[in-house]
Amino acid sequence: MKVLLSWLRDFVDVPGRPEDVATTMSVRGFAVEGIEAAGDNDAVIDFEVTANRPDCLSVSGFAREVATAYGLGLRQPSLPSAASQAPALEPVEHSEIDVAIEAPDLCPRYVAAVADITVGPSPAWMQSRLRAADVRPTSNIVDVTNYVLLELGQPMHAFDFARLGGGQIRVRAARPGETLRTLDNRVRELAPDMLVIADATRPVAIAGVMGGAESEVKGGTRAIVLESAYFNPLSVRRTSRALDLKTEASIRFERGADPRIPDAAMRRACALLYLIGAGKARGTFVDRHSGRLAPTVLPLRREKITSLLGTSIPDEEVRRILESLGCALQATGDGWNVTVPTWRVDVTREVDLIEEAARHYGLNRIPVTFPRLAVAPPPVDPRITRARQLRGLMTGQGFSEAVTFGFCSAQAAAPFAVDQSPVPIKNPLSEAFAVLRPSLLPGLVESAGRNIRRGRRDAQLFEIGSRFGRRSGESEAVAFVWTGASRPQHWSERARDVDLFDAKGVVSAIAEAVGVTMELQPTHASFLVPGQAATVVARANGPAPAGLIDAHIGLVGRLLPALGDTLGLPATVPTFVAELALDPLVGLRRISLKAVAPPRFPLVERDISVLLDESTPAGAVRESLHALAIPILAGVREFDRYQGAGVPDGKVSLSIRLTFLSPDRTLTDAEVQGAVDALLRVLAHRHGATQR
């Protein structure tokens, strides 16, 4: 919001230099984006106004904040004596313009007046003020409506009276198939949920957004109908987004205008028309409304102020601040009942009143104190703890966290929507955000490709976030993409590219962190290379939620080179991805860790090599060995897999290192050999294995 200092001084006697005003208001929540000189002893201060403060998108609204900050009085700007001779406007039930509100829920109030005018340029002083606010002067009629918008925050519009069919204004919903050529000379298709201003036969404006070209005020216009209304914020926001049309009017209406100001804005506009010689109202205006909007009344307790801020604010300061902001206070036994003005759409709770008092009392005057805890804080959601733990794990593995959009294009989502179609967005910002992401992988792979295109050969990215499906709804997952080298290049070893075992190691670390035993099973996925793709199966370590045993929680494998190439990843560089569901693991109790003394007796290692069918997973072999539950078996680890000379076709030689240990004695060769023989018999029985 650009505020001309001389315009601000029409409402309040602002002391000091522009820099002083900017500093004073910045500590009260209004960031300053710049200060520009605007002639002698004048300046334009550009304040950033947050979306919840539409009352400050006007000079008068901002003047109210300045007056409160400096402890000054606020006045209404006076017009030169020539304007005081303008005929007084009187509200009437019936006028020469017939106004009817057919959608009162979308337009609670509509004020209209007829004025005889002569179109021409506006005076230099008005044009100067409009330009200071980045508004281009057009004609005296349009400039007056823009002047009132900037001064009071009330959008207005002028129709050519002669072009309104039947001399009627109908505030209604658009009808199927209706269109309107707007002032930007574009024909727009209207939907039945859009509110329009219509005459007897057709729409002439999109309510709260933009007027129509057919009723535009032009050089030959001799009479106008001025509009000053209040429109439902949600309706204006929905229409503005659907039409991709944002205007100064829609910005104010969709954030919340003041429903009590349309008549005052109408009187101000008519007085300005008379002042600059542009025209004269015909003396009456029509004010249609569905009932006056009652202001909100909120309690404000001294004890609540003290408990929330950690200090008290003197009663006289509370009253001064809130009354200066437009509130009315009625004393009660423990504080006040505060009537909130209708222009403060952001003040809906007692804490909002306390914030206003603290903001103008001075946050620097509030001491730092620890809040009192009346009740014990609730336990931390286990999902938050798990996400924090996984972030530490993944960054320790060399990955960088990425935060990608929850939306993606339908084309990007299609390869990763394995078991269900993506959920479309009804009104997407663009085709790049047409659907909710069915997986975290589209955004991660695209981000990795963006890194590669900017000169990086390697990329390790992970993300923890939500994904969406038609049947499954929203679910949380962790995913990663790893492309390029398996580890940073170092002189002590030969560099190599990442492979499936590297990706499996990361998945294993994730499984261990969340308290499950992980097993990989071969699978086929449309976006993974056959033979280098696996389903991740989780088994709980200890007590588990229902349905967790043997739960399929995700996939890991090599991304199809052709698919990676379309997303900016070179086909010659391997890319591995994984995605694991986290929701099935919620409620899983981790086994408590305890220290174990180092073994006092020596361990014994035996290596065996067995011939197996090449389709037998190593994990199945490992599981069979552990299932025998030999007490002295302390570890099983595969260290070699061989196919070639000396091994029959269709077979594979798997070498396994077995570790044996007893906590209370030294093992004998006979004990160890007996255990090895038992393990070989199990492998022969379950997998048809023979020892080499």
Secondary structure in CASP SS format (residue, H / E / C, confidence):
PFRMAT SS
TARGET T0000
AUTHOR 0000-0000-0000
METHOD secondary structure of the structure
MODEL  1
M C 1.00
K E 1.00
V E 1.00
L E 1.00
L H 1.00
S H 1.00
W H 1.00
L H 1.00
R C 1.00
D C 1.00
F C 1.00
V C 1.00
D C 1.00
V C 1.00
P C 1.00
G C 1.00
R C 1.00
P H 1.00
E H 1.00
D H 1.00
V H 1.00
A H 1.00
T H 1.00
T H 1.00
M H 1.00
S H 1.00
V C 1.00
R C 1.00
G C 1.00
F C 1.00
A E 1.00
V E 1.00
E E 1.00
G E 1.00
I E 1.00
E E 1.00
A E 1.00
A C 1.00
G C 1.00
D C 1.00
N C 1.00
D C 1.00
A E 1.00
V E 1.00
I E 1.00
D E 1.00
F E 1.00
E E 1.00
V C 1.00
T C 1.00
A C 1.00
N C 1.00
R C 1.00
P H 1.00
D H 1.00
C H 1.00
L C 1.00
S C 1.00
V H 1.00
S H 1.00
G H 1.00
F H 1.00
A H 1.00
R H 1.00
E H 1.00
V H 1.00
A H 1.00
T H 1.00
A H 1.00
Y H 1.00
G C 1.00
L C 1.00
G C 1.00
L C 1.00
R C 1.00
Q C 1.00
P C 1.00
S C 1.00
L C 1.00
P C 1.00
S H 1.00
A H 1.00
A H 1.00
S H 1.00
Q C 1.00
A C 1.00
P C 1.00
A C 1.00
L C 1.00
E E 1.00
P E 1.00
V E 1.00
E C 1.00
H C 1.00
S C 1.00
E C 1.00
I C 1.00
D E 1.00
V E 1.00
A E 1.00
I E 1.00
E C 1.00
A C 1.00
P C 1.00
D C 1.00
L C 1.00
C C 1.00
P C 1.00
R E 1.00
Y E 1.00
V E 1.00
A E 1.00
A E 1.00
V E 1.00
A E 1.00
D E 1.00
I E 1.00
T C 1.00
V C 1.00
G C 1.00
P C 1.00
S C 1.00
P C 1.00
A H 1.00
W H 1.00
M H 1.00
Q H 1.00
S H 1.00
R H 1.00
L H 1.00
R H 1.00
A H 1.00
A C 1.00
D C 1.00
V C 1.00
R C 1.00
P C 1.00
T C 1.00
S C 1.00
N H 1.00
I H 1.00
V H 1.00
D H 1.00
V H 1.00
T H 1.00
N H 1.00
Y H 1.00
V H 1.00
L H 1.00
L H 1.00
E H 1.00
L H 1.00
G C 1.00
Q C 1.00
P C 1.00
M E 1.00
H E 1.00
A E 1.00
F E 1.00
D E 1.00
F H 1.00
A H 1.00
R H 1.00
L C 1.00
G H 1.00
G H 1.00
G H 1.00
Q E 1.00
I E 1.00
R E 1.00
V E 1.00
R E 1.00
A E 1.00
A C 1.00
R C 1.00
P C 1.00
G C 1.00
E C 1.00
T E 1.00
L E 1.00
R E 1.00
T E 1.00
L C 1.00
D C 1.00
N C 1.00
R C 1.00
V E 1.00
R E 1.00
E E 1.00
L C 1.00
A C 1.00
P C 1.00
D C 1.00
M C 1.00
L E 1.00
V E 1.00
I E 1.00
A E 1.00
D C 1.00
A C 1.00
T C 1.00
R C 1.00
P E 1.00
V E 1.00
A E 1.00
I E 1.00
A C 1.00
G C 1.00
V C 1.00
M E 1.00
G E 1.00
G E 1.00
A H 1.00
E H 1.00
S H 1.00
E C 1.00
V C 1.00
K C 1.00
G C 1.00
G C 1.00
T C 1.00
R C 1.00
A E 1.00
I E 1.00
V E 1.00
L E 1.00
E E 1.00
S E 1.00
A E 1.00
Y E 1.00
F C 1.00
N C 1.00
P H 1.00
L H 1.00
S H 1.00
V H 1.00
R H 1.00
R H 1.00
T H 1.00
S H 1.00
R H 1.00
A H 1.00
L C 1.00
D C 1.00
L C 1.00
K C 1.00
T C 1.00
E H 1.00
A H 1.00
S H 1.00
I H 1.00
R H 1.00
F H 1.00
E H 1.00
R H 1.00
G C 1.00
A C 1.00
D C 1.00
P C 1.00
R C 1.00
I C 1.00
P H 1.00
D H 1.00
A H 1.00
A H 1.00
M H 1.00
R H 1.00
R H 1.00
A H 1.00
C H 1.00
A H 1.00
L H 1.00
L H 1.00
Y H 1.00
L H 1.00
I C 1.00
G C 1.00
A C 1.00
G E 1.00
K E 1.00
A E 1.00
R E 1.00
G E 1.00
T E 1.00
F E 1.00
V E 1.00
D E 1.00
R E 1.00
H E 1.00
S C 1.00
G C 1.00
R C 1.00
L C 1.00
A C 1.00
P C 1.00
T E 1.00
V E 1.00
L E 1.00
P E 1.00
L E 1.00
R E 1.00
R H 1.00
E H 1.00
K H 1.00
I H 1.00
T H 1.00
S H 1.00
L H 1.00
L H 1.00
G C 1.00
T C 1.00
S C 1.00
I C 1.00
P C 1.00
D H 1.00
E H 1.00
E H 1.00
V H 1.00
R H 1.00
R H 1.00
I H 1.00
L H 1.00
E H 1.00
S H 1.00
L C 1.00
G C 1.00
C C 1.00
A E 1.00
L E 1.00
Q E 1.00
A E 1.00
T C 1.00
G C 1.00
D C 1.00
G E 1.00
W E 1.00
N E 1.00
V E 1.00
T E 1.00
V E 1.00
P C 1.00
T C 1.00
W C 1.00
R C 1.00
V C 1.00
D C 1.00
V C 1.00
T C 1.00
R C 1.00
E H 1.00
V H 1.00
D H 1.00
L H 1.00
I H 1.00
E H 1.00
E H 1.00
A H 1.00
A H 1.00
R H 1.00
H H 1.00
Y H 1.00
G C 1.00
L H 1.00
N H 1.00
R H 1.00
I C 1.00
P C 1.00
V C 1.00
T C 1.00
F C 1.00
P C 1.00
R C 1.00
L C 1.00
A C 1.00
V C 1.00
A C 1.00
P C 1.00
P C 1.00
P C 1.00
V C 1.00
D C 1.00
P H 1.00
R H 1.00
I H 1.00
T H 1.00
R H 1.00
A H 1.00
R H 1.00
Q H 1.00
L H 1.00
R H 1.00
G H 1.00
L H 1.00
M H 1.00
T H 1.00
G H 1.00
Q C 1.00
G C 1.00
F C 1.00
S E 1.00
E E 1.00
A C 1.00
V C 1.00
T C 1.00
F C 1.00
G C 1.00
F E 1.00
C E 1.00
S C 1.00
A H 1.00
Q H 1.00
A H 1.00
A H 1.00
A H 1.00
P H 1.00
F H 1.00
A C 1.00
V C 1.00
D C 1.00
Q C 1.00
S C 1.00
P C 1.00
V E 1.00
P E 1.00
I C 1.00
K C 1.00
N C 1.00
P C 1.00
L C 1.00
S C 1.00
E H 1.00
A H 1.00
F H 1.00
A C 1.00
V E 1.00
L E 1.00
R C 1.00
P C 1.00
S C 1.00
L C 1.00
L H 1.00
P H 1.00
G H 1.00
L H 1.00
V H 1.00
E H 1.00
S H 1.00
A H 1.00
G H 1.00
R H 1.00
N H 1.00
I H 1.00
R H 1.00
R C 1.00
G C 1.00
R C 1.00
R C 1.00
D C 1.00
A E 1.00
Q E 1.00
L E 1.00
F E 1.00
E E 1.00
I E 1.00
G E 1.00
S E 1.00
R E 1.00
F E 1.00
G E 1.00
R C 1.00
R C 1.00
S C 1.00
G E 1.00
E E 1.00
S E 1.00
E E 1.00
A E 1.00
V E 1.00
A E 1.00
F E 1.00
V E 1.00
W E 1.00
T E 1.00
G C 1.00
A E 1.00
S C 1.00
R C 1.00
P C 1.00
Q C 1.00
H C 1.00
W C 1.00
S C 1.00
E C 1.00
R C 1.00
A C 1.00
R C 1.00
D E 1.00
V C 1.00
D C 1.00
L H 1.00
F H 1.00
D H 1.00
A H 1.00
K H 1.00
G H 1.00
V H 1.00
V H 1.00
S H 1.00
A H 1.00
I H 1.00
A H 1.00
E H 1.00
A H 1.00
V H 1.00
G C 1.00
V E 1.00
T E 1.00
M E 1.00
E E 1.00
L E 1.00
Q E 1.00
P E 1.00
T C 1.00
H C 1.00
A C 1.00
S C 1.00
F C 1.00
L E 1.00
V E 1.00
P E 1.00
G E 1.00
Q E 1.00
A E 1.00
A E 1.00
T E 1.00
V E 1.00
V E 1.00
A E 1.00
R E 1.00
A E 1.00
N C 1.00
G C 1.00
P C 1.00
A C 1.00
P C 1.00
A C 1.00
G C 1.00
L C 1.00
I C 1.00
D C 1.00
A E 1.00
H E 1.00
I E 1.00
G E 1.00
L E 1.00
V E 1.00
G E 1.00
R E 1.00
L E 1.00
L C 1.00
P H 1.00
A H 1.00
L H 1.00
G H 1.00
D H 1.00
T H 1.00
L C 1.00
G C 1.00
L C 1.00
P C 1.00
A C 1.00
T C 1.00
V C 1.00
P C 1.00
T E 1.00
F E 1.00
V E 1.00
A E 1.00
E E 1.00
L E 1.00
A E 1.00
L C 1.00
D H 1.00
P H 1.00
L H 1.00
V C 1.00
G C 1.00
L C 1.00
R C 1.00
R C 1.00
I C 1.00
S C 1.00
L C 1.00
K C 1.00
A C 1.00
V C 1.00
A C 1.00
P C 1.00
P C 1.00
R C 1.00
F C 1.00
P C 1.00
L C 1.00
V E 1.00
E E 1.00
R E 1.00
D E 1.00
I E 1.00
S E 1.00
V E 1.00
L E 1.00
L E 1.00
D E 1.00
E C 1.00
S C 1.00
T C 1.00
P C 1.00
A H 1.00
G H 1.00
A H 1.00
V H 1.00
R H 1.00
E H 1.00
S H 1.00
L H 1.00
H H 1.00
A H 1.00
L C 1.00
A C 1.00
I C 1.00
P C 1.00
I C 1.00
L E 1.00
A E 1.00
G E 1.00
V E 1.00
R E 1.00
E E 1.00
F E 1.00
D E 1.00
R E 1.00
Y E 1.00
Q C 1.00
G C 1.00
A C 1.00
G C 1.00
V C 1.00
P C 1.00
D C 1.00
G C 1.00
K E 1.00
V E 1.00
S E 1.00
L E 1.00
S E 1.00
I E 1.00
R E 1.00
L E 1.00
T E 1.00
F E 1.00
L C 1.00
S C 1.00
P C 1.00
D C 1.00
R C 1.00
T C 1.00
L C 1.00
T C 1.00
D H 1.00
A H 1.00
E H 1.00
V H 1.00
Q H 1.00
G H 1.00
A H 1.00
V H 1.00
D H 1.00
A H 1.00
L H 1.00
L H 1.00
R H 1.00
V H 1.00
L H 1.00
A H 1.00
H H 1.00
R H 1.00
H H 1.00
G C 1.00
A C 1.00
T E 1.00
Q E 1.00
R C 1.00
END
